[in-house]
Amino acid sequence: MSVAPRSVSAVNRTDRLYALVEDLRAISPRCRSARELAERFEVSARTIERDITALQESGVPIYAETGRKGGYAIDKKMSLPPLNFAPAEAVAIAVALSRAGDQPFGRQARSALRKVVAAMPGTEGELARELARRVQLVQEPPQPGAVLQPLGAEGISRAIEEALLRRRVLRLDYADAKGALTSRDVEPGVFLGGRGGFWYLVAWCRLRDDVRVFRLDRIAAAAVTAERCPERPLEGFATDVPELLVHGTVLD
C-alpha cells in the first residue's frame, strides 16, 4: 500500500535514509528519480543525491539508471532474502488493510505490507501486483450495524481466487434474484467488494457474451477448468453496478 512519508520536520536524516532504502526496495527493480524521491520526502533533490551517496558508501546496493526514465534502483537480491509469501497471501493482507480503514498502527501495518512485497522474489512480486489489480473494493459511507456478508458456499471464494491467479475459465452454477439456476462458463476479471458487505465476481459470461456481475452468495457451485482465459484488458471489466465507487488494491 502507498505510504506517505512523514513531513521533513518529523523525520531526521537517519529515519529518512532508512525510509529511502525501504522505498526503493518496495519498487525494485523499478527506479525512482531524485526529483520523485525529493517530492516524496519533502526535501531537495540535492539532499536526496547526498543521501544516496551516503547509502552507497555504506554498502547499500543502490545504482543509477540513466536515460529519460532513469533514476535510482536497489538490487534487492543483494540485500534481502526471499520470503515465502505467496502472491495471494500478500493480496489478502492488502485487502484486510483496505477494509479496515483508519486504525491504530495503520501506517506501520501498510509499511509492513510494502516490506513483504519488496522481499518477494521478482516473479512472485509481479504476480501479486497483477492479482491486486483484479481485487477491487467499493468506497461507501459507513453504515451503522453493517456487517460483512458470507462469501457463499464452501470453496466458492477459493475457486475464484485460483481462477484469477492462474487466469483460468470458471464453470459456475448461478441463481438469479428470483432463484432460477443456470450453468455457465465465465472468464473472471475482478473480485469486487460491494455495497452492504457483499462480494461480487465481475467476469465475461460466455452464455450472455458480455460482462456480467455475479454475487458470491448466489453462486451455488464453482469449478476451475483447465482452459486458460484469453487476454482481455482489465478496463473491459468495468462494472455497471449502480452507485459503486471502486478503488483498486495497492501493494506499493
N, C-alpha and C positions, 0 to 999 in steps of 0.2 A: 504494500500500500504506500502511496506517496506520503512522505512525512515532511512538513515544512520545518526547516531548521529554526532554532531559536534566534532571536534578534542578536545583533552584534553585542549589544550591551550585556546580554545574558550568557555569552559564550566566550570563554577565554581561549587563548591560542591552542593550548593542549587539547581542549574539547573539540575545537574546530579541526585540528589535524586528524583526530580520531574520526570525526564525522566525515571528513573528506575521503578517508580510506573506505569507510562503510558505504558512502555514496557511490564511489567508483566500483566497489565490489558488487553492489546491487545491480549495476547495469552492464558489467563485464560480459562479453568482450567489446561491447559498445563503448563509446567515449563521450566525454563532455568537454566543451571548450572552456578556456579560462573565463570568458565572459559569462557563460551559463553558470559556472560554479560561483563566480563573483555575485551574480544576481541571487543565486540560491542561498548564499551565506551572508549576503548584505555587506560585502567588503569590496575593495577594489580588485581589478584583475591583477594588478601588480602584487597585491597581498597574496592572492592565490598562487601566483608564479613563485613567490618566495616560499610559501608553504609547501608546494610540490617539490621544490628543490631540496628543502629540509627533509622531506619524507624520503626522497630518492637517496640522499646522503646517508640516511639512517638504515637503508637497505630494503625499503618497501619497493616492490617491483612495479613501479609506475613508469610508463613510457609515453612518448608523444607521438600521435598520429598526425602526419602532415596533410595538407590539402584543404579545400574549402569546407569539408565536413569533418575536419580533423579535430583533435583535442587531446585530452589526457585519458589514458586507459590503464587498467591494472591487470596483471597476469594473475588471476585468482588461483590458478593451479599451483603457483609457487608459494601461495600464502595461506590457503585454506584446504583442508582435506574435504573430499565429497561427503555429504551427509546422505544417509539412506532414507530420504524423504521421497515418496512418490509424487508425481505431479498432482494427482487427485488430493493427496494429503495437504499440499500447500494451498490448493484452491479452497479446500474445506476450511482451513484456518482463515483465509481471506473472507470467505462468506460469513463465518461466525463473527468476525470483527465488524464487517459491514452491517450486519443485522443488529449488533449490539449498540451502535451509535456511540455517543459520548459516554465515557465511563471512567472510573478511576484507573490510572495507569494505561489509558488508551493509547497515548503517544508511544509509550515504551512497548506496548504489545505490537503496534504497527511496525516499529523499528525492529522488533524481534522477527517479524514475518519477513521483512526485507533481508535480514541476515540469513534466514533459512533458504530463501530463493537464491541469494548470492552464492551460497555454499554448495548448491546442487550442481552436478555435472552439466556441461553446456547443453546437451541434447535434452536432458530432463527438465532443465530450466525453461527451455523454449517450448517444450510440450506443456508445461504448467502455464506459461503465458497464453498459449493458444487456447487451452481449456478455459482459462479465466475469462477470455473474451466471450465465451459461449455460456457463461453463467452470469445472468443479469438480475438485478434487484429493482424493485419498484419503490420510489420515494413517495411517501404519503404521510399526511399528518397523523401523529399518534392517536389511536382510538382507545378510550378508556375501556379496560377489560378485554382488549383484543388479545387473542392467543394464536399461536401457530397451529394450522390445521394439519391433520395427518397427511403423510405423503402418499397414501393409498395402500393397496395390497402389498404384502410382504414381497420384497425383491423387485418391485417396480422401479423405485429410485435407483437401486443398484444397477439394473439393466440399462437405464437411461445414461447413467454415469459411464458405464462401459462403452456404450454405443457412441457417446460423444467423444470419449478419449480415443477409441480405436477407429472412429469415423465409419461405423457400420450401420446398415439398414436395420430398423427395428420393426418387428411384427407385433401389432397391438390388437387387443380386443377392447373396444371403447364404447362406453354408454353415453348417449347424449343427455340433455337436460330432462328428457321425457323417459329415460331408461332404455331406449332402443339400442341394442348392441350391434356393432359392426366390427368386422375384422379388416385390417388394412396394414399395408407396409408403408413406413414413413422414413424419411431421411432427417434425422434430428439436427436441429440448428442451434437452438438456445434453450437453456434451462432457466426459467424465469420465475422469480419470487414475486407473487402477485398481491393485489389488494385483499384485505381481510385475512391475511396469513396463508392464502392458498399458493401452491406452486403449480407451474404450467410447463409443458413442453411445447415449444414452437418448432414446427417441423414441416417439411414438404410432404404432403399427403399424396401418395400415388393414386389413391382411389378418387380423390377430388381434383387431382392435377393442379394443386395450388398449395400455398402456405396455409396451415391450419394451427389453431391453438388448442391443446389438449390439457384439461385439468387433471392433475395426477390422481385425485381421489375418485375419478370416473374411469380410470384405466383398470380394467379387470385383469388383464394379463399382458406381459411384455416379454418378448424373447429377442435376443440379439442374433441376427443372422450372420452368415459368413460373407455376405455381399458387401463390398466397400461402397460407400456413398460417392456419387460423382461430386466433383468440386462445384460448390455454389458459393458465391460471395456472401459473407456474413450479413451484409446490408440487406440481402434479399429476404432475410427472415425478420425484418422489422415488423413488429406486431401491430395489428389494427385494433387490439383490445382497447375500448374507450377509457379515457381518463387515467391512463398509465403514463407516468413519467419514469423512464428507465435509465439506470446508470449501470455501467459495467463493473465487474470485479477486478480491482487493480492489484498487481503484486509488487510493483516498484515505481 
